[in-house]
Structures are given as structure tokens and as C-alpha cells.
Amino acid sequence: MPIRKNAFWDDLAAELEDPEQLRLFLLESIRISTLDSLVNQLDAVRSKGGISKAEVARKLGAEPANIRRLFSRGNDNPTLSTLTEVAAALGMRISLEQLPEKEREEIATVLSLTN
């Protein structure tokens, strides 16, 4: 089935022709996917360990609704500080991993267009 184009995609394509907009879009995409991945990993650890969302909230002294929202789809925009605290409550810590070489090269190419 062919993808139907609409004004949104046309406008986005036009905006991304500007190197600075492309750079900002790329960085925001990386930020969103990184946070999403972290939340999903933390939720998997929580679930595998049989730890309820309410228990995580108690360990953090947080409102249970805030933790439920964090782990729900379409969650808020969590900070690294929040994710670090949740990780610690689950006996984990957040660490860095190197991007695959191809992805690093693609990002470097886009970022170099704006310099």
C-alpha cells in the first residue's frame, strides 16, 4: 500500500532541507529514542523482578500516579535525573553505550553540515 503524503510530511521535508533544522531534528530524534529505550528497559527490569509500580513509587517517595505515567505509553518527558532515581530504586544504574559505526558516521555527516 503506498504511503499517502499530506501537508505535514511536505512541510517537514521542506524544513529538513535547512541544515540547522535537520541537525535539530536529528538531535531531538536521538533524545526521544534514548529516553524511550531507557524507560522500556527500566520497565522490563521492574516487571521481571516482580516489582509493582506502587513499590517503585514508595522506594522513591513519589506519587504512584507519577510512576504509572512514567511507564505508560505516551509517557511524559522524563528527565535523566528521574530515570537515574528509578534505576537506582530497581538496583540498576544508567550507563553509556557506543553507537554502531554506521550510525555514528551518519550523525557526524549531518552535524558537520551545520558547521
C-alpha positions, 0 to 999 in steps of 0.5 A, spaced: 500 500 500 503 506 498 504 511 503 499 517 502 503 524 503 499 530 506 501 537 508 505 535 514 510 530 511 511 536 505 512 541 510 517 537 514 521 535 508 521 542 506 524 544 513 529 538 513 532 541 507 535 547 512 541 544 515 540 547 522 533 544 522 535 537 520 541 537 525 535 539 530 531 534 528 536 529 528 538 531 535 531 531 538 530 524 534 536 521 538 533 524 545 526 521 544 529 514 542 534 514 548 529 516 553 524 511 550 529 505 550 531 507 557 524 507 560 522 500 556 528 497 559 527 500 566 520 497 565 522 490 563 527 490 569 521 492 574 516 487 571 521 481 571 523 482 578 516 482 580 516 489 582 509 493 582 509 500 580 506 502 587 513 499 590 517 503 585 513 509 587 514 508 595 522 506 594 522 513 591 517 517 595 513 519 589 506 519 587 504 512 584 500 516 579 507 519 577 510 512 576 504 509 572 505 515 567 512 514 567 511 507 564 505 508 560 505 509 553 505 516 551 509 517 557 511 524 559 518 527 558 522 524 563 528 527 565 535 523 566 535 525 573 528 521 574 530 515 570 537 515 574 532 515 581 528 509 578 534 505 576 537 506 582 530 504 586 530 497 581 538 496 583 540 498 576 544 504 574 544 508 567 550 507 563 553 509 556 553 505 550 557 506 543 553 507 537 554 502 531 559 505 526 554 506 521 550 510 525 555 514 528 558 516 521 551 518 519 550 523 525 557 526 524 555 527 516 549 531 518 552 535 524 558 537 520 553 540 515 551 545 520 558 547 521 
